[in-house]
Amino acid sequence: MTSLKGKNAIVTGGGRGLGKAVAIALANEGVNIGITGRNEENLKNTVEELKNLGVNATYSVFSIDDEAAVNNGIKTLVTDLGSIDILVNNAGIGDFGKINDMSTDVWEQVMKTNLFGVLYTSKAVYPFLKEKGQGDIVNVASTAGLKGGAGMSAYAASKAAVISLSQSMMAEWRKDNIRVITLTPSTIASDMSIQGGLTDGNSETVLQPEDFAEWVRDILKMNRRAMIANGSIFSTNP
Ligand SMILES: NC(=O)c1ccc[n+]([C@@H]2O[C@H](COP(=O)([O-])OP(=O)(O)OC[C@H]3O[C@@H](n4cnc5c(N)ncnc54)[C@H](OP(=O)(O)O)[C@@H]3O)[C@@H](O)[C@H]2O)c1
C-alpha cells in the first residue's frame, strides 16, 4: 500500500452521506480535501471537521448539472488546493417511482445529475491530472446500474450509463496514468436510501457510509501499477 499523505482530492457531494465519509477517511490519511455540493451550511460544517483532522480543506457551492458552474467550481477548488490528484464523483440523486408515475422532468433531472454531473466534473478535472502525469477518478455508480428493477427506472438507467461512461473513461485515460475506478455499491445507510425507503439503516446489519469510505481509501492506497477497474460492496446479511 502507498501513502496518500499530502495528496489533494475533490469529493463531489462531500457535505453529507457517502461523500462526507470518504472526505473524512481521506483526510485521516493526510489528504487535503475540496468538497462540493449545493447546501453551503453542510459544506462549511464539513470543512471545519476536515480542518480539525489537520489537513487543508475548502469547498465550492455549485450544482453538478450545470457545466459552466462545474468548470468554475473545479477551477476554484484546484486553485485553492494548489493541484489535484484524486476526484471522487460521488454526488447524485435517487428519485424512485414507477415508469408511468414518474414525470419526464424528474427522469431528465436524474440523468442530468447522475450522468452529466459525472461527465462535466471529470472533463473539468482531466486536464489537471493530465498535466500532473497521473491521478485517480472514482466514479460512484450503483448495483442498480447493473440490473434495472421495478420503481427505479430513472436511477438504474442513470447508473448504468455512469458505468458505461466510466469504463470508456478508463479505456481512454489509463494511458495518461489515470486510474478510473467504477464502483457499484449496494444499499448503504444515508439520507438517500433511508428517505427512499430502501433500508432502515440498522447499523448492526446494514452498510454504513464509513464502510464505503474505508473501501475507497484502500483502493486508492494500492500501488499505482494496480487499478481496481470495477467493484461492488454489499451488506453481509441485512
Ligand atoms: N446510499 C446508497 O444506498 C447508495 C448505493 C449505491 C450508490 N449510491 C450513490 O452514492 C452517491 C452518494 O449517495 P448518498 O447515499 O450519500 O446520498 P445522499 O445522502 O442523498 O447525498 C447526496 C449527495 O449528492 C449531492 N448532490 C445531489 N445532487 C446534487 C447536485 N445537483 N449538485 C451538486 N451536488 C449534488 C448532495 O449535496 P447537496 O445536498 O449539498 O446538494 C449530497 O452531498 C450517489 O451517487 C448515490 O447514487 C448510494
The ligand as a Tripos MOL2 file, in Angstrom:
@<TRIPOS>MOLECULE
LIG
   48    52     1     0     0
SMALL
NO_CHARGES

@<TRIPOS>ATOM
      1 N1        -26.8030    5.2080   -0.2290 N.am      1 LIG1
      2 C1        -26.8840    4.1650   -1.0350 C.2       1 LIG1
      3 O1        -27.5480    3.1550   -0.7400 O.2       1 LIG1
      4 C2        -26.1580    4.1800   -2.3480 C.ar      1 LIG1
      5 C3        -25.9610    2.9680   -3.0050 C.ar      1 LIG1
      6 C4        -25.2970    2.9590   -4.2260 C.ar      1 LIG1
      7 C5        -24.8350    4.1460   -4.7400 C.ar      1 LIG1
      8 N2        -25.0460    5.3090   -4.0890 N.ar      1 LIG1
      9 C6        -24.5490    6.5460   -4.6870 C.3       1 LIG1
     10 O2        -23.6790    7.1600   -3.7750 O.3       1 LIG1
     11 C7        -23.6680    8.5710   -4.0020 C.3       1 LIG1
     12 C8        -23.9030    9.2900   -2.6770 C.3       1 LIG1
     13 O3        -25.1720    8.9030   -2.2030 O.3       1 LIG1
     14 P1        -25.6600    9.1280   -0.7060 P.3       1 LIG1
     15 O4        -26.3370    7.8920   -0.3120 O.co2     1 LIG1
     16 O5        -24.5800    9.6910    0.1310 O.co2     1 LIG1
     17 O6        -26.8030   10.2160   -0.9840 O.3       1 LIG1
     18 P2        -27.2560   11.5000   -0.1560 P.3       1 LIG1
     19 O7        -27.0870   11.2660    1.2900 O.co2     1 LIG1
     20 O8        -28.6110   11.8180   -0.6790 O.co2     1 LIG1
     21 O9        -26.2100   12.6150   -0.6240 O.3       1 LIG1
     22 C9        -26.2000   13.0470   -1.9520 C.3       1 LIG1
     23 C10       -25.0460   14.0000   -2.1410 C.3       1 LIG1
     24 O10       -25.0470   14.4330   -3.5070 O.3       1 LIG1
     25 C11       -25.0580   15.8770   -3.5350 C.3       1 LIG1
     26 N3        -25.8420   16.3170   -4.6890 N.ar      1 LIG1
     27 C12       -27.0360   15.8200   -5.1060 C.ar      1 LIG1
     28 N4        -27.4530   16.4960   -6.1870 N.ar      1 LIG1
     29 C13       -26.5040   17.4240   -6.4630 C.ar      1 LIG1
     30 C14       -26.3570   18.4280   -7.4550 C.ar      1 LIG1
     31 N5        -27.2720   18.6230   -8.4100 N.pl3     1 LIG1
     32 N6        -25.2500   19.1910   -7.4350 N.ar      1 LIG1
     33 C15       -24.3130   19.0050   -6.5030 C.ar      1 LIG1
     34 N7        -24.3810   18.0800   -5.5260 N.ar      1 LIG1
     35 C16       -25.4770   17.3080   -5.5080 C.ar      1 LIG1
     36 C17       -25.6690   16.2960   -2.2130 C.3       1 LIG1
     37 O11       -25.1690   17.5550   -1.8440 O.3       1 LIG1
     38 P3        -26.1360   18.8130   -1.5260 P.3       1 LIG1
     39 O12       -27.2410   18.3110   -0.6800 O.co2     1 LIG1
     40 O13       -25.2190   19.7820   -0.8570 O.co2     1 LIG1
     41 O14       -26.5580   19.2810   -2.8660 O.co2     1 LIG1
     42 C18       -25.1710   15.2190   -1.2650 C.3       1 LIG1
     43 O15       -23.8960   15.5580   -0.7660 O.3       1 LIG1
     44 C19       -24.7500    8.8330   -5.0510 C.3       1 LIG1
     45 O16       -24.1700    8.9230   -6.3220 O.3       1 LIG1
     46 C20       -25.6110    7.5890   -4.9540 C.3       1 LIG1
     47 O17       -26.3280    7.3460   -6.1470 O.3       1 LIG1
     48 C21       -25.6910    5.3560   -2.8880 C.ar      1 LIG1
@<TRIPOS>BOND
     1     1     2 1
     2     2     3 2
     3     2     4 1
     4     4     5 ar
     5     4    48 ar
     6     5     6 ar
     7     6     7 ar
     8     7     8 ar
     9     8     9 1
    10     8    48 ar
    11     9    10 1
    12     9    46 1
    13    10    11 1
    14    11    12 1
    15    11    44 1
    16    12    13 1
    17    13    14 1
    18    14    15 2
    19    14    16 1
    20    14    17 1
    21    17    18 1
    22    18    19 2
    23    18    20 1
    24    18    21 1
    25    21    22 1
    26    22    23 1
    27    23    24 1
    28    23    42 1
    29    24    25 1
    30    25    26 1
    31    25    36 1
    32    26    27 ar
    33    26    35 ar
    34    27    28 ar
    35    28    29 ar
    36    29    30 ar
    37    29    35 ar
    38    30    31 1
    39    30    32 ar
    40    32    33 ar
    41    33    34 ar
    42    34    35 ar
    43    36    37 1
    44    36    42 1
    45    37    38 1
    46    38    39 2
    47    38    40 1
    48    38    41 1
    49    42    43 1
    50    44    45 1
    51    44    46 1
    52    46    47 1
@<TRIPOS>SUBSTRUCTURE
     1 LIG1         1 GROUP 0 **** ****
